[in-house]
Amino acid sequence: MRVVQQITFDAKDDAEAMRVARDRLGDDAVVISVVPVKRGGFLGLFRKRMLSVTAGLFEEDRQEREREKRERILAFQKLLEIRQAVRPAEERVPPAERAPGSVVDQLVATEDEAVTVELSNQAMELSRAVRTKGQGKESDSDLLDRVEAIQNSLHKVLARLEEREIPSDDPLVSLLVASGVEGHLAGRLAERYRKAEGKPPFRDWLARQIPCRGTSFAEALQGPRSLFIGPTGMGKTTTIAKLGAAFALWENRKVLLLTADTYRIAAVEQLRTYAKILGVPMEVVYGPDDLPRILGRYADVDVVLLDTAGRSQNDDEKVAEYRRLYEAFEPQSTHLVLAGNVKYHDMLDIIDRMNVVPIDGLIATKLDETKSAGSLLNVVFNFNLPLTFLTAGQNVPNDISIASGEDFLSHLDLQERDRRG
């Protein structure tokens, strides 16, 4: 790959650098380097910090194309190897076939818990209603406002539930709490398990209670257009690359990768690199108004995955941009990406601030970096939010799987403690 055109200019931030590069060189512009500098001022004073940006256009040569072709073949072979190692689909237990009386359904023991289940069900119904445009009397905006109000109320209920005392001498409760499950939920899970018929091993029983969506990548994704949200550091970009690889190389689907993360040049270039390796198109979304034009150019694709900027959950104005993207993109599903090593209180804050759009599924990432990912179970059960995908590792296209209760629990240090108990 060689540079056929190159420019250097100053920009005040990464977003402006990307805009200028695109305006002057076109949509295929690539930022080559960014160097902080100080410009202007008087007698060395009042100088402004700027970015000296070098951007260019690249032309692929024959050798480069052959190398990328070999990389795609190797990636495809790796996927085939993983596919052989994955359990057959019939061994998984789809949510619709689970035994009645799941944990979520059985958590009704007090008034607050009844409210929790009811609010969860309403939130899920509203999420489905938003996706079914034109079939209801309320506008999308009204539905989204109701989702936000319900989820805010749910957050307050869950905060109250956390304050309750739990049995400290219960070995099952202690086992779950040590893995990150909040005390109240741990107590209810232990209580339900002891009432279960047949007394299966606790780990096997718990795996069957965890709600997961689908036994294939398409079922778990739930629709051709998917939006991915979450704060900085959760692994969204890498996860999207893994999913793009699964659909493009494994299932031979036409995939389009989109990124609205124009605040980090590295994120754009990272996804662009993945797209080149996979041989799929990638476009940068600078604003909601760009989406109709981009989607119109790729009307024949099967799967569209939209990455978003990793906003801090404490930045309300930037988080609100998710809604504008959502309304322009009209996704069939929205996935919240959370890392397993995040504390439950932080997860509650993330959900409370990022519920500006309906959330349909939870992607658990970085499961290889912790043995206390049970905090994610709090989100799954308390919000009635199914797991969709699990990731453990940075290897693309490997290290991603369709979520199942058994696979998720394999990342928790439950088995050895259970045996000791």
C-alpha positions as CSV (number, residue, x, y, z in Angstrom):
1,M,0.0,0.0,0.0
2,R,1.5,3.4,-1.0
3,V,0.5,7.0,-0.4
4,V,-0.8,8.7,-3.6
5,Q,-1.8,12.0,-2.0
6,Q,-0.8,13.6,1.3
7,I,-1.8,16.8,3.1
8,T,-0.8,18.4,6.4
9,F,-3.0,20.8,8.4
10,D,-3.9,22.0,11.9
11,A,-7.1,21.0,13.7
12,K,-8.4,21.8,17.2
13,D,-9.4,18.3,18.0
14,D,-9.8,14.8,16.5
15,A,-13.3,15.4,15.2
16,E,-12.2,18.4,13.2
17,A,-9.2,16.5,11.9
18,M,-11.5,13.8,10.5
19,R,-13.8,16.3,8.9
20,V,-11.1,18.3,7.2
21,A,-9.4,15.2,5.9
22,R,-12.7,13.9,4.5
23,D,-13.6,17.3,3.0
24,R,-10.2,17.7,1.3
25,L,-9.4,14.1,0.3
26,G,-12.8,12.4,0.2
27,D,-14.4,9.6,2.2
28,D,-11.3,7.3,1.7
29,A,-9.0,9.6,3.6
30,V,-6.8,8.1,6.3
31,V,-5.2,10.0,9.1
32,I,-1.5,9.0,9.1
33,S,-0.2,11.0,12.1
34,V,-1.4,13.4,14.8
35,V,1.2,15.6,16.7
36,P,0.2,18.0,19.5
37,V,1.6,21.5,18.8
38,K,1.2,25.1,20.1
39,R,0.3,27.9,17.6
40,G,-0.1,31.6,17.7
41,G,0.2,33.8,20.8
42,F,2.2,36.9,21.5
43,L,5.8,36.9,22.7
44,G,5.4,33.2,23.5
45,L,2.2,33.8,25.6
46,F,-1.4,32.7,25.0
47,R,-0.4,30.0,22.5
48,K,-3.2,27.6,21.7
49,R,-2.8,23.9,21.7
50,M,-3.5,22.4,18.3
51,L,-3.1,19.1,16.4
52,S,-0.8,18.9,13.5
53,V,-2.4,16.3,11.3
54,T,-1.1,14.4,8.3
55,A,-3.6,12.7,6.2
56,G,-3.5,10.9,2.9
57,L,-5.0,8.5,0.3
58,F,-3.6,5.1,-0.1
59,E,-3.5,2.9,-3.2
60,E,-3.3,-0.9,-2.7
61,D,-0.8,-2.7,-4.8
62,R,-1.1,-6.3,-6.0
63,Q,1.1,-7.7,-3.3
64,E,-1.0,-6.0,-0.6
65,R,-4.2,-7.4,-2.1
66,E,-2.8,-10.9,-2.1
67,R,-1.6,-10.6,1.5
68,E,-5.1,-9.5,2.6
69,K,-6.7,-12.3,0.7
70,R,-4.4,-14.8,2.6
71,E,-5.3,-13.2,5.9
72,R,-9.0,-13.5,5.1
73,I,-8.5,-17.2,4.3
74,L,-6.6,-17.8,7.5
75,A,-9.3,-16.0,9.5
76,F,-12.0,-18.1,7.9
77,Q,-10.0,-21.3,8.8
78,K,-9.8,-20.1,12.4
79,L,-13.6,-19.6,12.5
80,L,-14.1,-23.1,11.2
81,E,-11.9,-24.5,13.9
82,I,-13.9,-22.7,16.5
83,R,-17.1,-23.8,15.0
84,Q,-16.1,-27.5,15.4
85,A,-15.4,-26.8,19.1
86,V,-18.7,-25.1,19.8
87,R,-21.5,-27.3,21.3
88,P,-24.2,-28.4,18.8
89,A,-27.1,-26.0,18.8
90,E,-29.6,-28.6,20.0
91,E,-27.7,-28.8,23.2
92,R,-28.5,-25.2,24.0
93,V,-31.8,-24.5,25.8
94,P,-33.7,-21.7,23.9
95,P,-35.5,-19.2,26.2
96,A,-38.9,-20.3,24.8
97,E,-38.3,-23.9,25.9
98,R,-37.1,-23.2,29.4
99,A,-39.2,-24.6,32.2
100,P,-41.9,-22.3,33.6
101,G,-41.2,-20.5,36.8
102,S,-37.8,-18.9,35.8
103,V,-36.0,-16.8,38.3
104,V,-37.3,-13.6,36.9
105,D,-40.9,-14.8,37.1
106,Q,-40.4,-16.1,40.6
107,L,-38.8,-13.0,42.1
108,V,-42.2,-11.8,43.3
109,A,-42.1,-12.1,47.0
110,T,-42.6,-8.5,48.2
111,E,-44.2,-5.4,46.8
112,D,-40.9,-4.0,45.5
113,E,-40.0,-7.2,43.7
114,A,-43.4,-7.3,42.1
115,V,-42.8,-3.7,40.9
116,T,-39.4,-4.8,39.5
117,V,-40.8,-7.6,37.4
118,E,-43.7,-5.4,36.2
119,L,-41.4,-2.6,35.2
120,S,-39.1,-5.0,33.4
121,N,-41.9,-6.4,31.4
122,Q,-43.2,-3.0,30.5
123,A,-39.8,-1.9,29.4
124,M,-39.4,-4.9,27.1
125,E,-42.9,-4.3,25.6
126,L,-42.1,-0.7,24.9
127,S,-38.8,-1.6,23.2
128,R,-40.7,-3.9,20.9
129,A,-43.3,-1.3,20.3
130,V,-40.6,1.3,19.2
131,R,-39.3,-1.2,16.6
132,T,-42.8,-1.6,15.2
133,K,-43.3,1.8,13.7
134,G,-46.7,3.0,12.6
135,Q,-48.6,0.3,14.4
136,G,-49.3,2.3,17.5
137,K,-50.9,5.6,18.4
138,E,-47.9,7.0,20.2
139,S,-44.9,8.5,18.4
140,D,-41.4,7.1,18.7
141,S,-40.5,10.1,20.9
142,D,-43.3,9.4,23.3
143,L,-42.4,5.7,23.5
144,L,-38.8,6.5,24.2
145,D,-39.7,8.9,26.9
146,R,-41.8,6.3,28.6
147,V,-39.0,3.8,28.4
148,E,-36.7,6.3,30.0
149,A,-39.2,7.0,32.8
150,I,-39.8,3.3,33.5
151,Q,-36.1,2.5,33.6
152,N,-35.5,5.4,35.9
153,S,-38.1,4.1,38.2
154,L,-36.7,0.7,38.0
155,H,-33.2,2.0,38.9
156,K,-34.7,3.5,42.1
157,V,-36.4,0.2,43.0
158,L,-33.2,-1.7,42.5
159,A,-31.3,0.7,44.6
160,R,-33.7,0.1,47.4
161,L,-33.4,-3.7,47.0
162,E,-29.7,-3.5,47.5
163,E,-30.1,-2.0,50.9
164,R,-31.8,-5.1,52.3
165,E,-30.0,-7.5,54.6
166,I,-29.1,-11.0,53.3
167,P,-28.2,-14.2,55.2
168,S,-24.5,-14.1,55.8
169,D,-24.2,-17.8,56.7
170,D,-25.7,-19.2,53.5
171,P,-23.0,-20.9,51.5
172,L,-24.8,-20.5,48.2
173,V,-25.4,-16.8,48.8
174,S,-21.7,-16.3,49.8
175,L,-20.7,-18.2,46.7
176,L,-22.7,-15.8,44.4
177,V,-21.8,-12.6,46.3
178,A,-18.1,-13.5,46.0
179,S,-18.6,-13.7,42.2
180,G,-20.2,-10.2,42.0
181,V,-23.9,-11.0,42.4
182,E,-25.7,-8.4,44.6
183,G,-26.9,-9.8,48.0
184,H,-30.6,-9.6,47.5
185,L,-30.6,-11.4,44.2
186,A,-28.2,-14.0,45.5
187,G,-30.6,-14.7,48.3
188,R,-33.5,-15.1,46.0
189,L,-31.5,-17.4,43.6
190,A,-30.5,-19.6,46.5
191,E,-34.1,-19.8,47.8
192,R,-35.4,-20.7,44.3
193,Y,-32.8,-23.4,43.9
194,R,-33.7,-25.1,47.1
195,K,-37.3,-25.3,45.9
196,A,-36.3,-26.8,42.5
197,E,-37.4,-30.3,41.7
198,G,-34.7,-33.0,41.4
199,K,-32.0,-31.0,43.0
200,P,-29.6,-30.7,40.1
201,P,-26.1,-29.3,40.7
202,F,-26.5,-25.6,41.5
203,R,-24.3,-24.5,38.6
204,D,-26.3,-26.5,36.1
205,W,-29.6,-25.1,37.5
206,L,-28.3,-21.5,37.4
207,A,-27.1,-21.9,33.8
208,R,-30.6,-22.8,32.7
209,Q,-32.1,-19.7,34.4
210,I,-29.9,-17.1,32.6
211,P,-32.0,-15.6,29.8
212,C,-30.1,-15.7,26.4
213,R,-31.4,-14.8,23.0
214,G,-31.0,-17.2,20.1
215,T,-28.8,-20.1,19.1
216,S,-27.3,-18.5,16.0
217,F,-25.5,-15.2,15.3
218,A,-28.5,-13.9,13.3
219,E,-31.0,-14.8,16.1
220,A,-28.9,-13.2,18.8
221,L,-28.4,-10.0,16.7
222,Q,-32.1,-9.8,16.0
223,G,-32.4,-7.9,12.8
224,P,-30.2,-6.6,9.9
225,R,-29.5,-3.2,11.6
226,S,-27.9,-3.2,15.0
227,L,-26.7,-0.3,17.2
228,F,-24.0,-0.7,19.9
229,I,-23.8,1.6,22.8
230,G,-21.8,1.8,26.0
231,P,-19.2,3.9,27.8
232,T,-15.5,4.1,27.0
233,G,-13.4,1.0,27.5
234,M,-16.1,-1.6,27.2
235,G,-14.7,-3.1,23.9
236,K,-17.5,-2.1,21.5
237,T,-15.3,-1.6,18.4
238,T,-13.5,-4.9,18.8
239,T,-16.8,-6.7,19.4
240,I,-18.3,-5.2,16.2
241,A,-15.3,-6.4,14.3
242,K,-15.7,-9.9,15.7
243,L,-19.4,-9.9,14.7
244,G,-18.6,-8.6,11.3
245,A,-16.1,-11.4,10.8
246,A,-18.6,-14.0,12.0
247,F,-21.2,-12.8,9.5
248,A,-18.8,-12.1,6.6
249,L,-16.5,-15.1,6.8
250,W,-18.6,-17.7,8.6
251,E,-22.1,-17.1,7.2
252,N,-21.1,-15.5,3.9
253,R,-23.3,-12.4,4.5
254,K,-22.8,-9.0,3.0
255,V,-21.7,-6.8,5.9
256,L,-21.4,-3.0,6.3
257,L,-19.5,-1.6,9.3
258,L,-20.3,1.9,10.4
259,T,-18.7,4.1,13.1
260,A,-20.0,7.3,14.6
261,D,-16.9,7.5,16.9
262,T,-15.4,10.5,15.2
263,Y,-14.0,11.7,18.6
264,R,-11.2,9.1,18.5
265,I,-9.2,8.8,15.3
266,A,-7.7,5.6,16.6
267,A,-11.2,4.1,16.8
268,V,-12.0,4.9,13.2
269,E,-8.7,3.6,11.9
270,Q,-9.0,0.4,14.0
271,L,-12.4,-0.4,12.5
272,R,-11.1,0.6,9.0
273,T,-8.3,-1.9,9.4
274,Y,-10.6,-4.7,10.5
275,A,-12.9,-3.9,7.5
276,K,-9.9,-4.2,5.1
277,I,-8.9,-7.5,6.5
278,L,-12.4,-8.9,6.3
279,G,-13.0,-7.4,2.8
280,V,-16.1,-5.6,3.8
281,P,-17.1,-1.9,3.4
282,M,-16.7,0.6,6.2
283,E,-18.1,4.1,6.5
284,V,-17.7,7.0,9.0
285,V,-20.9,8.6,10.2
286,Y,-20.2,12.2,11.1
287,G,-23.8,12.9,12.0
288,P,-27.3,11.5,11.8
289,D,-27.9,13.3,8.5
290,D,-25.2,11.1,6.9
291,L,-27.1,7.9,7.5
292,P,-29.7,8.1,4.7
293,R,-27.0,8.7,2.1
294,I,-24.8,5.9,3.4
295,L,-27.6,3.3,3.8
296,G,-28.9,4.2,0.4
297,R,-25.5,3.4,-1.2
298,Y,-25.5,0.0,0.5
299,A,-29.1,-1.1,0.1
300,D,-28.1,-4.6,-0.8
301,V,-26.2,-5.5,2.4
302,D,-27.5,-8.1,4.8
303,V,-26.1,-6.9,8.1
304,V,-25.3,-3.3,9.2
305,L,-23.4,-2.8,12.5
306,L,-23.1,0.8,13.9
307,D,-20.4,1.6,16.4
308,T,-20.9,4.6,18.6
309,A,-18.5,6.8,20.5
310,G,-17.6,5.5,23.9
311,R,-19.3,8.4,25.8
312,S,-18.8,8.7,29.5
313,Q,-22.1,8.0,31.2
314,N,-21.6,11.2,33.1
315,D,-21.8,13.4,30.0
316,D,-25.5,13.9,29.5
317,E,-25.3,16.0,26.4
318,K,-23.1,13.6,24.5
319,V,-25.1,10.6,25.7
320,A,-28.2,12.3,24.2
321,E,-26.5,11.9,20.8
322,Y,-27.4,8.2,21.0
323,R,-31.0,9.1,20.6
324,R,-30.4,11.2,17.4
325,L,-28.4,8.4,15.9
326,Y,-31.1,5.8,16.9
327,E,-33.9,7.8,15.3
328,A,-31.9,8.2,12.0
329,F,-30.6,4.6,11.9
330,E,-33.9,2.9,13.0
331,P,-32.2,-0.3,14.2
332,Q,-34.0,-3.6,14.8
333,S,-31.9,-4.0,18.0
334,T,-29.8,-2.0,20.3
335,H,-27.0,-3.8,22.3
336,L,-25.5,-2.4,25.5
337,V,-21.9,-3.5,25.8
338,L,-20.6,-3.9,29.4
339,A,-17.3,-5.4,30.5
340,G,-17.4,-8.1,33.1
341,N,-14.9,-6.3,35.3
342,V,-17.2,-3.3,36.0
343,K,-18.7,-2.9,39.4
344,Y,-22.5,-3.3,39.8
345,H,-23.0,0.2,41.1
346,D,-21.2,1.6,38.0
347,M,-23.4,-0.6,35.8
348,L,-26.5,0.8,37.4
349,D,-25.2,4.3,36.7
350,I,-24.4,3.5,33.1
351,I,-27.9,2.0,32.4
352,D,-29.6,4.9,34.2
353,R,-27.9,7.5,32.0
354,M,-27.8,5.6,28.7
355,N,-31.4,4.5,28.6
356,V,-32.2,7.3,26.1
357,V,-32.9,4.5,23.6
358,P,-34.6,1.1,24.1
359,I,-32.0,-1.6,25.0
360,D,-32.8,-5.0,23.6
361,G,-29.7,-7.1,24.7
362,L,-26.6,-7.2,26.7
363,I,-23.1,-8.1,25.3
364,A,-20.7,-9.2,28.1
365,T,-17.1,-8.4,27.2
366,K,-13.7,-8.9,28.8
367,L,-14.8,-12.0,30.6
368,D,-11.2,-13.2,30.5
369,E,-10.1,-10.3,32.7
370,T,-12.1,-11.2,35.8
371,K,-13.6,-14.1,37.8
372,S,-16.2,-11.9,39.3
373,A,-18.4,-11.2,36.3
374,G,-21.5,-12.1,38.3
375,S,-22.3,-8.4,38.5
376,L,-23.6,-8.8,34.9
377,L,-26.2,-11.3,36.3
378,N,-27.6,-8.4,38.3
379,V,-28.3,-6.6,35.1
380,V,-29.7,-9.6,33.3
381,F,-32.1,-10.6,36.0
382,N,-33.1,-7.2,37.5
383,F,-33.7,-5.6,34.1
384,N,-35.0,-8.7,32.3
385,L,-32.3,-8.1,29.7
386,P,-31.1,-11.2,27.8
387,L,-27.4,-11.9,27.1
388,T,-26.7,-11.9,23.3
389,F,-23.0,-12.4,22.9
390,L,-19.9,-13.1,25.1
391,T,-16.4,-12.0,24.4
392,A,-13.2,-13.1,26.1
393,G,-10.0,-11.9,24.5
394,Q,-8.8,-9.4,21.8
395,N,-8.4,-11.9,19.0
396,V,-10.4,-11.0,15.9
397,P,-12.4,-12.8,14.6
398,N,-12.1,-15.3,17.4
399,D,-13.0,-14.9,21.1
400,I,-16.7,-14.3,20.6
401,S,-19.6,-16.7,21.1
402,I,-23.4,-16.7,21.1
403,A,-24.4,-16.3,24.7
404,S,-25.5,-19.3,26.8
405,G,-25.9,-19.7,30.5
406,E,-23.3,-22.5,30.6
407,D,-20.7,-20.5,28.6
408,F,-21.2,-17.4,30.8
409,L,-20.8,-19.4,34.1
410,S,-17.6,-20.9,32.7
411,H,-16.1,-17.5,33.3
412,L,-17.1,-17.4,36.9
413,D,-15.2,-19.1,39.7
414,L,-18.2,-21.0,40.8
415,Q,-17.4,-24.7,40.3
416,E,-14.5,-25.1,42.7
417,R,-16.2,-23.1,45.4
418,D,-19.4,-25.0,44.9
419,R,-17.4,-28.3,45.3
420,R,-15.8,-27.0,48.5
421,G,-19.3,-26.0,49.8
